[in-house]
Amino acid sequence: MKAWAVVEAGAPLEEIDVPTPEPTGTEVVVEVTHCGVCHSDLHFWKGEYNMGGGKVMKITDRGVTLPRAPGHEIAGRVVAVGPDAQGVNVGDVRVVYPWLGCGNCAACLAEQDNMCLAQRSLGVVQHGGFASHVKVPHARYLVDPGDVDLGLAATYACSGISVYSALRKVMPIAPTEPIVLIGAGGLGLMGVAMLKAFGHETIISVDTDPEKRAAAIAEGATAVVDGTGENVSARILEAAGGPVQAVIDFVNISATARAGLDVLAKGGRLILLGMSGGEITLSLAAMVFRAHSIQGSNTGNLQDLRDVLALANTGKLKPTPIHICPRHDANQAMMDLHHGRVTGRIVLNDG
């Protein structure tokens, strides 16, 4: 099969030939028709993660060997099934849950593969959706998209479940209570859309790009804040009318996390999603006095994917803008995302 792969960290992706997977046991092979391009793919391509304090984590520390085809927002059609596979047939169109765990630990048995300590995720440890085919260990990792456009449905396998999982961590909140979303890229816009689908009424979006702030308003945000320069926290507080109960940081660098923490009300929660990295200094006494919570949110679980697709099929979840790009233009798609030229999500297809 053909795969656009990271051959060397930071170098252009290369088209390579690798054996087409063949299923055994309960395994299923899916021919990829659509694959979202995610900021996580950029970090994977760069080969390292900023852990703060001058420390970096190499992708090899995650069990990665190169060359490797990235891409974890995968949708396609089933083309082969193992002899023990059940509940799926050749020709079925499915969204693939990519955050595969070991399959045997307590987390995996509870369908919390994203919490497994021995993950073998697609697009990370195994070839992902920048390849023409992927192999999954069991049909339970395949979810029917229903009537949702397949390009959009693919993005729900990461951005959708990441947003959904983060929002569940701060709910319930009264619909009129402001929720602050830092970042109005693909995840931030999906956050606005999902909150609207939940019936939430007061949504504040923060971004440095005026075009993305405009996109957030078009998506349904009730207010936007310019995230550039100094006094970002003061501008958020002004827009919100005071401290807030919840901030979701889709960027997650030192400055954005600091701003998010500084605008929390007593008992407020800051949820960190972005992988850009950095660090913040905490006053331990202030954490006690103000009862703040800071929590990382690692993608979402298999049930989250089912829930997001079910929500989308009700028609309540407004589609996030997507831009379709042929798989052979994967390098250009990565560069457009890297340079901030994307509003919404880029999705590769097999054209």
C-alpha positions as CSV (number, residue, x, y, z in Angstrom):
1,M,0.0,0.0,0.0
2,K,1.0,3.7,-0.4
3,A,1.7,5.8,2.6
4,W,2.7,9.4,3.1
5,A,5.1,9.0,6.0
6,V,7.4,10.9,8.4
7,V,10.8,9.4,7.4
8,E,12.9,12.0,9.3
9,A,11.7,14.4,12.0
10,G,11.0,17.8,10.5
11,A,11.7,16.7,6.9
12,P,8.9,16.6,4.2
13,L,6.7,13.6,4.2
14,E,7.6,11.0,1.7
15,E,5.4,8.6,-0.2
16,I,6.5,5.0,0.6
17,D,5.4,1.5,-0.2
18,V,4.6,-0.8,2.8
19,P,2.8,-4.1,2.9
20,T,-0.9,-3.9,2.9
21,P,-2.1,-5.3,6.2
22,E,-3.8,-8.7,6.3
23,P,-6.3,-9.4,9.1
24,T,-6.1,-12.4,11.4
25,G,-8.3,-13.4,14.3
26,T,-10.7,-10.5,15.1
27,E,-8.8,-7.9,13.1
28,V,-10.3,-5.7,10.5
29,V,-8.7,-3.8,7.6
30,V,-10.1,-0.4,6.6
31,E,-9.3,1.3,3.3
32,V,-8.9,5.0,4.2
33,T,-11.2,7.4,2.3
34,H,-10.8,10.4,4.6
35,C,-8.3,11.4,7.3
36,G,-8.2,14.7,9.2
37,V,-5.0,16.6,9.6
38,C,-4.5,17.5,13.3
39,H,-2.1,19.7,15.2
40,S,-1.0,16.4,16.9
41,D,0.3,15.3,13.5
42,L,2.4,18.4,13.4
43,H,4.0,17.6,16.7
44,F,4.6,14.1,15.5
45,W,6.2,15.4,12.3
46,K,8.5,17.7,14.3
47,G,9.6,14.7,16.3
48,E,9.3,16.1,19.8
49,Y,7.0,17.7,22.4
50,N,7.8,20.7,24.6
51,M,7.5,19.4,28.2
52,G,8.4,22.8,29.8
53,G,11.5,23.8,31.7
54,G,13.7,23.2,28.7
55,K,12.7,19.5,28.5
56,V,11.5,17.7,25.4
57,M,10.0,14.3,24.8
58,K,11.0,12.6,21.6
59,I,8.5,10.6,19.6
60,T,10.8,7.7,20.1
61,D,10.0,7.9,23.8
62,R,6.5,6.9,22.8
63,G,7.6,3.7,21.1
64,V,7.6,5.2,17.6
65,T,9.9,4.0,14.9
66,L,10.3,5.7,11.5
67,P,9.1,5.7,8.8
68,R,5.6,6.1,10.1
69,A,2.4,7.4,8.4
70,P,0.7,9.8,10.8
71,G,-3.1,10.5,10.8
72,H,-5.5,9.4,13.4
73,E,-8.8,11.0,12.3
74,I,-9.8,8.1,10.0
75,A,-12.9,7.1,8.1
76,G,-13.2,4.6,5.3
77,R,-14.6,1.3,4.1
78,V,-14.0,-2.2,5.4
79,V,-12.1,-4.3,2.8
80,A,-11.0,-7.4,4.8
81,V,-12.0,-9.1,8.0
82,G,-10.3,-11.8,10.1
83,P,-12.0,-15.2,10.6
84,D,-13.1,-14.3,14.1
85,A,-14.3,-10.8,13.3
86,Q,-18.0,-10.2,14.2
87,G,-20.4,-7.3,13.8
88,V,-18.8,-5.9,10.6
89,N,-18.9,-6.8,6.9
90,V,-16.8,-6.0,3.9
91,G,-18.1,-2.8,2.4
92,D,-19.3,-1.3,5.6
93,V,-18.4,2.4,6.0
94,R,-17.0,3.3,9.4
95,V,-15.1,5.9,11.5
96,V,-12.1,4.3,13.2
97,Y,-11.4,4.9,16.9
98,P,-7.6,5.3,16.7
99,W,-6.4,5.5,20.3
100,L,-5.8,1.8,20.6
101,G,-4.6,0.4,23.9
102,C,-3.1,-3.0,24.8
103,G,-6.6,-4.5,24.9
104,N,-6.0,-6.4,28.2
105,C,-5.6,-3.9,31.0
106,A,-8.4,-2.6,33.2
107,A,-8.6,0.7,31.2
108,C,-9.0,-1.1,27.9
109,L,-11.5,-3.6,29.2
110,A,-13.6,-0.5,30.3
111,E,-13.3,1.0,26.8
112,Q,-10.9,3.6,28.2
113,D,-8.1,2.8,25.7
114,N,-6.9,6.4,25.8
115,M,-5.9,5.8,29.4
116,C,-3.9,2.7,28.6
117,L,-0.2,2.8,29.5
118,A,0.8,0.6,26.6
119,Q,-0.9,2.3,23.7
120,R,-0.4,1.3,20.1
121,S,-2.4,4.1,18.6
122,L,-2.9,4.5,14.8
123,G,-0.9,7.3,13.3
124,V,1.6,7.1,16.2
125,V,2.9,3.6,16.9
126,Q,1.2,2.0,13.9
127,H,0.6,3.5,10.4
128,G,-2.3,5.8,10.4
129,G,-4.7,7.5,7.9
130,F,-2.0,9.1,5.8
131,A,-1.7,5.5,4.5
132,S,-4.2,3.9,2.1
133,H,-5.1,1.2,4.7
134,V,-5.2,0.7,8.4
135,K,-5.6,-2.4,10.6
136,V,-7.7,-2.4,13.8
137,P,-7.7,-5.2,16.3
138,H,-11.4,-5.5,16.7
139,A,-14.7,-4.4,15.1
140,R,-15.6,-2.6,18.4
141,Y,-13.2,0.2,17.3
142,L,-15.4,0.9,14.3
143,V,-18.3,3.3,14.6
144,D,-21.1,3.8,12.1
145,P,-21.2,7.5,11.0
146,G,-24.8,7.3,10.1
147,D,-25.9,10.3,7.9
148,V,-22.9,12.5,8.8
149,D,-20.6,13.6,5.9
150,L,-17.7,11.2,6.1
151,G,-15.0,13.9,5.9
152,L,-16.6,15.6,8.9
153,A,-17.2,12.3,10.7
154,A,-13.5,11.5,10.4
155,T,-12.6,14.6,12.4
156,Y,-14.7,13.4,15.3
157,A,-12.3,10.6,16.0
158,C,-9.9,13.1,17.6
159,S,-11.1,16.7,17.6
160,G,-14.7,15.7,18.3
161,I,-14.0,13.4,21.2
162,S,-11.3,15.6,22.6
163,V,-13.8,18.5,22.8
164,Y,-16.6,16.4,24.0
165,S,-14.4,14.8,26.8
166,A,-13.1,18.2,27.9
167,L,-16.6,19.7,28.1
168,R,-17.9,16.8,30.1
169,K,-15.2,17.6,32.7
170,V,-16.7,21.0,33.4
171,M,-20.4,20.2,33.1
172,P,-22.9,20.8,34.5
173,I,-22.8,24.6,34.3
174,A,-25.9,26.8,34.0
175,P,-26.5,27.8,30.3
176,T,-26.0,31.5,31.1
177,E,-22.7,31.0,32.9
178,P,-19.8,32.0,30.7
179,I,-17.5,29.3,29.4
180,V,-14.2,30.5,27.9
181,L,-12.6,28.6,25.0
182,I,-9.0,29.6,24.3
183,G,-8.2,29.0,20.6
184,A,-10.6,29.3,17.7
185,G,-8.9,26.7,15.4
186,G,-10.6,23.5,14.5
187,L,-11.1,22.3,18.1
188,G,-12.1,25.7,19.3
189,L,-14.8,26.1,16.6
190,M,-16.0,22.6,17.4
191,G,-16.2,23.5,21.1
192,V,-18.5,26.4,20.2
193,A,-20.6,24.2,18.1
194,M,-20.8,21.5,20.7
195,L,-21.7,23.9,23.5
196,K,-24.5,25.3,21.3
197,A,-25.7,21.8,20.7
198,F,-25.8,21.3,24.5
199,G,-28.0,24.4,24.8
200,H,-25.3,26.6,26.3
201,E,-25.9,30.3,25.8
202,T,-22.8,32.2,26.9
203,I,-19.6,31.2,25.1
204,I,-16.5,33.4,24.9
205,S,-13.8,32.6,22.3
206,V,-10.2,33.8,22.6
207,D,-7.8,33.9,19.6
208,T,-5.0,36.0,18.3
209,D,-6.3,35.8,14.7
210,P,-9.1,38.2,13.7
211,E,-10.3,35.8,11.0
212,K,-10.6,33.0,13.5
213,R,-12.4,35.3,16.0
214,A,-14.9,36.1,13.2
215,A,-15.3,32.4,12.5
216,A,-16.1,31.8,16.2
217,I,-18.8,34.4,16.0
218,A,-20.2,32.8,12.9
219,E,-20.2,29.4,14.7
220,G,-22.2,30.9,17.6
221,A,-19.8,32.4,20.1
222,T,-21.5,35.2,22.1
223,A,-18.3,37.2,22.5
224,V,-14.7,37.1,21.3
225,V,-11.5,38.3,22.9
226,D,-8.2,39.3,21.2
227,G,-5.6,37.0,22.6
228,T,-2.6,39.1,21.5
229,G,-0.3,41.2,23.7
230,E,-0.7,42.0,27.3
231,N,-3.7,42.1,29.6
232,V,-5.5,39.2,27.9
233,S,-6.9,38.1,31.3
234,A,-8.3,41.6,31.9
235,R,-10.0,41.5,28.5
236,I,-11.5,38.0,29.2
237,L,-12.8,39.2,32.6
238,E,-14.4,42.2,30.9
239,A,-16.1,40.1,28.3
240,A,-17.3,37.6,30.8
241,G,-18.5,40.2,33.4
242,G,-16.1,38.7,36.0
243,P,-14.4,35.5,36.9
244,V,-15.7,32.3,35.2
245,Q,-16.3,28.7,36.3
246,A,-14.7,27.0,33.3
247,V,-11.9,27.6,30.8
248,I,-11.0,25.1,28.1
249,D,-7.5,25.8,26.7
250,F,-7.1,24.4,23.2
251,V,-3.7,26.0,22.7
252,N,-2.0,25.2,26.0
253,I,1.1,27.3,26.0
254,S,2.4,29.0,29.1
255,A,0.7,32.3,28.3
256,T,-2.7,30.8,27.6
257,A,-2.7,28.5,30.6
258,R,-1.7,31.4,32.8
259,A,-4.5,33.6,31.4
260,G,-7.0,30.8,31.9
261,L,-6.0,30.2,35.5
262,D,-6.1,33.9,36.3
263,V,-9.8,34.3,35.2
264,L,-11.2,31.4,37.2
265,A,-13.8,32.1,39.8
266,K,-13.6,30.3,43.2
267,G,-14.0,26.6,42.5
268,G,-13.3,27.1,38.8
269,R,-11.8,24.6,36.5
270,L,-9.1,24.9,33.8
271,I,-9.0,22.1,31.3
272,L,-5.9,21.7,29.2
273,L,-6.0,20.1,25.7
274,G,-3.4,21.7,23.4
275,M,0.0,20.1,23.0
276,S,2.0,23.3,22.3
277,G,3.7,22.9,25.7
278,G,5.3,25.1,28.3
279,E,4.8,25.5,32.0
280,I,3.2,27.8,34.6
281,T,4.1,28.6,38.2
282,L,1.4,28.0,40.8
283,S,0.8,29.5,44.2
284,L,-0.1,26.4,46.2
285,A,-1.8,28.5,48.9
286,A,-3.9,30.2,46.2
287,M,-4.9,26.9,44.8
288,V,-6.4,26.0,48.2
289,F,-7.9,29.4,49.0
290,R,-9.7,29.6,45.6
291,A,-10.3,25.8,45.2
292,H,-9.2,25.8,41.6
293,S,-8.8,22.7,39.5
294,I,-6.4,22.2,36.6
295,Q,-6.9,19.0,34.6
296,G,-5.4,17.6,31.5
297,S,-7.7,16.0,29.0
298,N,-6.3,13.2,26.9
299,T,-8.5,12.8,23.7
300,G,-11.6,10.8,24.6
301,N,-12.8,7.2,24.9
302,L,-14.7,4.9,22.5
303,Q,-18.1,5.8,24.0
304,D,-17.3,9.5,23.5
305,L,-16.9,8.8,19.7
306,R,-20.3,7.0,19.7
307,D,-21.9,9.9,21.6
308,V,-20.4,12.6,19.3
309,L,-21.6,10.8,16.2
310,A,-25.0,10.3,17.7
311,L,-25.2,14.0,18.6
312,A,-24.2,14.9,15.0
313,N,-26.9,12.6,13.6
314,T,-29.6,14.5,15.6
315,G,-28.7,17.6,13.5
316,K,-28.1,19.6,16.7
317,L,-24.3,19.7,16.2
318,K,-23.4,22.4,13.6
319,P,-20.8,21.1,11.1
320,T,-17.3,22.5,11.6
321,P,-15.9,23.9,8.3
322,I,-13.7,21.4,6.6
323,H,-11.3,21.7,3.6
324,I,-10.9,18.6,1.5
325,C,-7.4,18.0,0.1
326,P,-6.0,15.0,-1.9
327,R,-3.8,12.7,0.1
328,H,-0.9,13.4,-2.3
329,D,-1.0,17.0,-1.2
330,A,-0.4,15.9,2.5
331,N,2.8,18.0,2.7
332,Q,1.0,21.2,1.7
333,A,-1.8,20.4,4.1
334,M,0.7,20.1,6.9
335,M,2.4,23.4,6.0
336,D,-1.0,25.2,5.8
337,L,-1.8,24.0,9.3
338,H,1.7,24.8,10.6
339,H,1.5,28.4,9.3
340,G,-2.0,29.0,10.7
341,R,-3.6,29.2,7.2
342,V,-6.6,27.0,8.1
343,T,-10.0,27.9,9.5
344,G,-11.7,24.7,10.6
345,R,-10.2,21.4,9.7
346,I,-8.2,20.0,6.7
347,V,-9.3,16.5,5.7
348,L,-7.3,14.3,3.2
349,N,-9.1,12.1,0.9
350,D,-8.2,9.4,-1.5
351,G,-8.6,11.6,-4.6
